[in-house]
Amino acid sequence: KMLWIDNLDGAFGVLQEFKEWFEDDSIKKVWHNYGFDRHVMWNEGIDCLGFFGDTMHMARLEDTSRAKTAGRGGYSLEALTESLCGRRKRPMKEIFGVPRLRKDGSEGSIVDVPAVEVLQRDPRFRKDWIEYSARDAEGTWCLWDVLRRRLERKQWYKKDNLYQYYCRYMVPFGKVLTDMERRG
């Protein structure tokens, strides 16, 4: 099951109803690109605690050669869910792309994606936008599970594995790093 929260227009402020949950350090949460999401939530007045993992960091630890230049799509949620979870995450341009109009009014070859606020408000996009954004959470959880198992199979030091290394060093560093970025 998925939860999608509308926080625009008449629903503005609904996100604050979840503030206690997001700020509860005892409730562990997994993210993809924690630094970005934590900053967005901070701007909403929510300090995300309970950091348990960042699938982008885990993927970099698991395979440092996943560069876009190697034709493997890099560390985007889209690329990782396709290669590690076997589920293709359709790109926003493919779902929401609108051809840019030429001066004569005909459709051009350049495709634009409307602003997030438009995707969320416009009835033409809203249902697909809710599905698209909710699937991000599902894909992140799948990635965490796959990457955790892969890291557990890789030896690090003596009897420890790379997942133990990740939890011991990278998770605390991920928290500190986002604090440092926020303070500048």
Residue pairs with C-beta under 8 A, 6 or more apart in sequence:
2 134
2 135
2 137
2 138
3 134
3 137
4 130
4 133
4 134
5 11
5 14
5 15
5 18
6 14
6 120
7 13
7 14
7 15
7 44
8 117
8 120
8 121
9 121
15 44
15 46
16 44
16 45
16 46
18 46
19 45
19 46
21 27
22 29
22 41
22 46
22 47
22 48
22 49
22 50
23 46
23 47
23 48
23 49
24 49
24 50
25 49
25 50
26 50
27 50
28 50
28 51
28 52
29 48
29 50
29 51
29 52
30 52
30 53
30 54
30 55
30 140
30 141
30 144
31 37
31 38
31 51
31 53
31 54
31 55
31 140
32 54
32 55
32 56
32 77
32 80
32 136
32 139
32 140
32 143
33 54
33 56
33 77
34 48
34 51
34 54
34 56
34 57
34 174
34 178
35 54
35 174
35 177
35 178
35 181
37 48
38 48
38 178
38 182
39 178
39 181
39 182
41 47
41 48
42 48
42 182
51 171
51 174
51 175
52 171
53 144
53 148
53 166
53 171
54 174
55 77
55 80
55 140
55 143
55 144
55 147
56 75
56 80
57 166
57 170
57 174
58 143
58 144
58 147
58 148
58 151
58 166
59 66
59 75
59 80
59 84
59 143
59 147
60 66
60 75
61 151
61 162
61 165
61 166
61 170
62 147
62 150
62 151
62 154
62 162
65 72
66 72
66 73
66 74
66 75
66 79
67 74
68 74
72 79
72 83
73 79
73 80
73 82
73 83
77 89
77 136
77 139
77 140
77 143
78 89
78 91
80 139
80 143
81 87
81 88
81 89
81 139
81 142
81 143
82 88
82 89
84 142
84 143
84 146
84 147
85 139
85 142
85 143
85 146
87 139
87 142
89 135
89 136
89 139
90 132
92 113
92 132
93 111
93 113
95 128
95 132
96 113
96 114
96 119
96 125
96 128
96 129
96 132
97 111
97 112
97 113
98 111
98 112
98 113
98 114
99 107
99 108
99 109
99 110
99 111
99 112
100 107
100 108
100 110
100 111
100 112
101 107
101 108
102 108
113 119
114 122
114 125
118 125
119 125
119 126
119 129
120 126
120 129
148 163
151 161
151 162
151 163
151 165
151 166
152 161
152 162
152 163
153 161
154 161
154 162
155 161
155 162
156 162
156 164
156 165
157 165
